[in-house]
Amino acid sequence: MSVKDMLRVIVVDDHITSRMMTVDSLNQLGIVNIVHAKDGREAFTKIMGSPVHLIISDLYMPEVDGLQLIKAIRKHPKLGKTGAILITGKKDLRVVQAARTIGVNNVLAKPFTVDKLKSAIESVVGRLH
């Protein structure tokens, strides 16, 4: 069984269109074990109930943003090693540095291609095939 068959992913984005475009891109890569959430709070609750291997989260969301979500995950003893990719439409070097400081594995700029998403995922979990 390949990595993509076993990989459990949560997609977190407050914009349903962006969220579903990311889900569609994952489907194109053959990743189908996907849950999604509209913000960091909902994502944290879902992850606590059913852990994932990889979080793909938008950076800017109301209430609990992507950085806050990853900080909370990194502090949790059982979830701290969960892979994390942040997606952002704003290319701010300070944000990228802050993301690295808290242990985000990769930062991906919007809009992204399926190939760029694949590369970002493989940098975290290894080859998908």
N, C-alpha and C positions, 0 to 999 in steps of 0.2 A: 504494500500500500504506500502511495506517495505522500509527501508532506502535504500537498494541496488537498488530498482526500481526508486527512486527519485534522487539518488546521481549523481551529474555531476562532472566528473573528467577530469583533463588535465594531460597527461603524457609527460614529457619533457626530452628528451635525444638526444644527438647529434649522437649517433650510432643507426641506424635504427633497427638493430637486437635486441639490448637491449630494445629499445622503443617498438617494436612489441611483444617481450617476456612479457613485463609488461602489455601491452594491452591484450595479450592472458591470462595471469594470472587473470586479472580483469574479463575477460569474463567467466573464469572458476568459479569465485565467483558469477556470475550472474549480474555483473555490466556491463551495455552496453552503458550508456550515457557517452561516452569517446571522447575527442578530443586529438590531440597530436601536439607537436611542436618540432622542431629540436634544439632549443636553448632558452635561457631565454628571448631574445628580441622578438622572434616570440610568445612565450608563453604570455608575458605581453600584447602584442597587442591583442591576441585572448581573453585573460581574460578581458581586458578593453571592448571589443566589446560584450562579452557574459560571464558574471561571472560564476565561478565554485564553488563547495563546497569544493573541495580538489585538491591540487597540489601534484603530485608525480614527483619529479624532480631529475635527476642525479645531482651530485655535480659538477663534473669537466666537463665544456663545454667551447668551445672558445667564445670569446667576452663577453657574459653575462652568468656567471655560476649560479649554483643553489642558492648559498648564496646571490648573488647580486639580483637575481629574488625575493627571499623571502623578502629581505630588502626593495625592491621597493614596494612589495605588502603590507608589514606591515605599510609603511608610507602613503599609500593611504586611505583616509577617508572611502570610501565605501567598499574597498576590504580587509582592515586590519585584519579582523577576519577569512579570508579564511584558512582552514586547510592546513597544509604543511608537507609532508614527503620527506626527502632527502634520496637518494639512492647513496651509494658510494662503490667502490671496495677497497678503501684505508682506513684502520682502523687507523685513526689519532685522538687521544684523543683531541688535540687542535681544530680540525675541528668540532668534536662533541660538544665541549664546545662553540665554536663560533656559531654553529647552534642553540643551546639552548638559547644563549644570544639574538639572533635576533628574537626568537619566533618560531623556527621550532618545530613542535609538536612531530616528531619522526624521527629517523635516522635508516635506514635499510641497512645492509651490503649485497653487491653482492657476490656471487649469492644467491638469496633467494628462498624459496619455496612459493607455493601458501598459505600455512598455515601461514607462517611468514608475508606475505603481508597482509593477512586477519587480523591477530593480530594487525599489525601496523595501518591499516585503522580503526579497531574497537576502538583502543585507542584514535582516533581522533573524529570519528563520532558516536560512539556507535555501538551496535549490528547490524549486517547487515540483520538479519532475523526478 
